[in-house]
Amino acid sequence: MKLSDERRADLVRSIKDFYITQFDEEVGDLKAGLLLDHLLKVLAPPVYNQAVRDAHAFIQSKLTEIEGDLYYPD
């Protein structure tokens, strides 16, 4: 997954803020960046695939509704 430099910097900053808030531990940019890379590698594919499945199911249900609304018996 590709991130813009600005988005990546925001996420690294967010990870660093999370660590200081939750664990009272400071982490550097390198450690936060490595964690971000790992999370993207592990979480991005299944989250993306689930989003595609959810979108497909939603669109399919809407198409079924439209078909029922437009159908006129012979």
Secondary structure, DSSP 8 states (H G I E B T S, - for coil): ----HHHHHHHHHHHHHHHHHHHS----HHHHHHHHHHHHHHHHHHHHHHHHHHHHHHHHHHHHHHHHHH----
